[in-house]
Amino acid sequence: MIVDLHTHTTASDGGLSPEELILRAKERGVQLLAVTDHDTIDGYDDIVRLNSEGLQIVAGIELSCTWSGVNIHVLGLGIDVSSEALRKELADQREARGERAKIIASKLTKLGFEGTYEGASELASGRAIGRPDFARFMVAQGYVDTMATAFDKYLGAGKVGDVKAMWPSLEAIVGWIRAAGGVAVLAHPLHYKLTNAKLRRMLAEFKEAGGEGLEVCNGRPSPSDLNYLRQLCNDYDFEASAGSDFHQPTSWLELGCDAAIIAPCKPVWARWLPA
């Protein structure tokens, strides 16, 4: 079985529209797909109006939060997208992202890059502005050669444009997801560059807050990373998830994960399969 429970569309920072994502997922043989745009369910709202015959869709989202000063992402899978409480919280998140974008633009302006907020806003086309929008604008203006350069020099971790927004706590985000009937899954656990001791402490607190899943496969993990995450999944009795973290087609990342990759862990997607 081919699954993918971590994907993005143009509703956040993905390169494909919801319709294009559905078509590509079908081409890639994906049978179970979750759309997990950053802090928005707009992409899912569009997908439910499309013809997804032969492809089971799980409502999802990727939410930003903080834990011990670190920016953490949590996937909410199987959420009730009609939850008014969740939609209100997302509106507040969108406002926080907007304030963050203004701060990023101000910092870039001080470095001599003019018009970044207006340019990024235009590229965002009505959705929340993200760092990729600033990067795209900087490439278009000739400020940098590539988006990778924009992140390496100005927007990536530790750079001037790496502005920490006032995200909710990890505990609060898990609460939002559970209140909307969803399963909270910690996304890409190794991306945060935490020591083993600190990662285990975070997982323990995540579990205590009501977290139920761990993303064991994100993209193309190495065999050693897979073994480590499978062990953590078992140690904390989490259900395992797998996703590509797909944003746009590239030579190294595509939609779809073989469901067998998380074995022998218990798959989170068993919740949504027919009995």
MARMIDREN-855081 format. One line per 10 residues: number of its first residue (from 1); their letters; for each residue x, y, z of C-alpha. Coordinates in steps of 0.05 Angstrom, whole numbers. Layout:
BEGIN
NUM) a) X/Y/Z; ...
! end
This chain:
BEGIN
1) mivdlhthtt) 0/0/0; 25/70/-17; 9/125/33; 27/198/41; 5/234/104; 47/297/96; 36/340/34; 28/413/16; -9/453/-36; -10/525/-60
11) asdgglspee) -57/539/-1; 8/545/39; 78/537/11; 68/480/-39; 80/486/-113; 19/448/-138; -54/467/-133; -101/419/-96; -125/391/-163; -54/381/-188
21) lilrakergv) -35/347/-123; -93/298/-130; -74/282/-202; -1/271/-184; -19/227/-125; -60/183/-171; -3/179/-221; 44/158/-166; -3/103/-142; -18/136/-74
31) qllavtdhdt) -79/103/-42; -85/144/22; -68/218/22; -69/272/76; -64/345/56; -27/380/112; -17/453/93; 17/499/143; -34/529/191; -92/526/141
41) idgyddivrl) -145/478/116; -160/517/53; -126/465/9; -168/409/38; -231/450/29; -215/454/-45; -197/380/-51; -263/354/-24; -296/388/-84; -252/350/-133
51) nseglqivag) -258/281/-162; -213/239/-118; -243/172/-138; -195/115/-122; -157/158/-73; -177/162/1; -167/232/30; -152/246/103; -164/317/129; -100/345/158
61) ielsctwsgv) -59/405/176; 12/422/198; 14/469/257; 72/510/283; 86/514/358; 143/522/407; 175/476/457; 234/497/501; 249/554/453; 249/509/391
71) nihvlglgid) 200/517/333; 164/450/327; 114/425/275; 56/379/292; 11/345/242; -63/341/258; -92/281/220; -165/263/214; -188/330/240; -259/357/235
81) vssealrkel) -249/415/187; -317/444/207; -293/456/278; -307/529/293; -257/529/350; -202/505/304; -220/555/250; -215/612/301; -147/588/325; -123/584/253
91) adqrearger) -146/656/241; -103/677/300; -44/637/271; -53/672/204; -49/739/239; 15/718/275; 45/697/208; 27/765/180; 62/802/236; 123/757/227
101) akiiaskltk) 125/773/152; 127/847/167; 186/838/214; 223/796/163; 211/849/110; 236/904/156; 301/865/170; 312/853/95; 299/926/79; 355/946/128
111) lgfegtyega) 401/902/87; 383/940/24; 330/894/-5; 272/939/-25; 199/921/-35; 204/852/-3; 139/855/36; 98/879/-24; 132/829/-70; 124/770/-23
121) selasgraig) 51/790/-10; 36/790/-85; 68/721/-93; 28/694/-34; -36/712/-72; -79/721/-10; -52/665/34; -6/675/93; 63/700/72; 120/652/85
131) rpdfarfmva) 196/654/78; 192/618/10; 153/678/-17; 209/725/4; 259/678/-28; 221/675/-93; 216/751/-95; 290/759/-82; 306/712/-139; 258/749/-186
141) qgyvdtmata) 290/816/-168; 360/789/-179; 380/799/-107; 402/725/-105; 411/672/-157; 369/617/-126; 320/605/-70; 372/561/-36; 419/620/-34; 365/664/-5
151) fdkylgagkv) 356/615/52; 430/601/61; 447/675/67; 385/711/93; 324/668/110; 348/601/138; 359/580/209; 400/630/248; 399/682/192; 370/752/195
161) gdvkamwpsl) 303/730/165; 295/672/213; 243/708/255; 212/668/311; 137/682/311; 99/679/375; 72/609/363; 29/573/414; 59/520/460; 65/447/440
171) eaivgwiraa) 14/430/492; -36/481/465; -28/456/393; -40/384/413; -103/409/450; -129/443/387; -120/379/346; -153/334/397; -211/383/406; -222/379/331
181) ggvavlahpl) -225/303/335; -156/292/304; -93/254/319; -31/295/338; 32/269/303; 100/299/314; 128/318/246; 200/304/223; 229/293/293; 301/295/270
191) hykltnaklr) 295/363/235; 301/400/301; 373/377/313; 359/359/385; 404/314/426; 376/245/441; 362/265/513; 326/329/493; 286/295/438; 264/241/487
201) rmlaefkeag) 243/295/537; 202/329/483; 170/263/464; 152/249/536; 119/317/543; 84/309/475; 56/242/498; 33/272/565; -2/329/527; -42/278/486
211) geglevcngr) 3/267/426; -8/199/395; 36/194/334; 108/201/309; 128/213/237; 176/154/228; 186/167/153; 193/237/125; 217/240/54; 276/194/44
221) pspsdlnylr) 306/178/111; 371/138/119; 367/67/145; 399/90/211; 349/146/220; 291/99/205; 316/49/257; 324/104/309; 254/132/297; 222/63/298
231) qlcndydfea) 255/51/365; 230/118/392; 161/102/366; 160/36/403; 192/65/466; 137/116/474; 80/73/447; 65/121/389; 29/103/325; 75/112/265
241) sagsdfhqpt) 62/159/207; 97/166/139; 96/222/89; 138/254/35; 132/326/61; 118/340/-12; 120/412/-34; 134/408/-108; 163/357/-157; 238/350/-151
251) swlelgcdaa) 289/298/-173; 299/275/-101; 230/278/-70; 164/251/-96; 95/234/-69; 83/168/-36; 114/122/17; 111/46/20; 68/31/81; 116/-25/100
261) iiapckpvwa) 171/25/115; 146/37/186; 142/-37/206; 139/-64/259; 107/-1/288; 32/7/290; 9/51/232; -32/112/248; -69/104/181; -103/40/207
271) rwlpa) -153/89/238; -179/109/169; -178/43/131; -241/2/121; -251/-51/175
! end
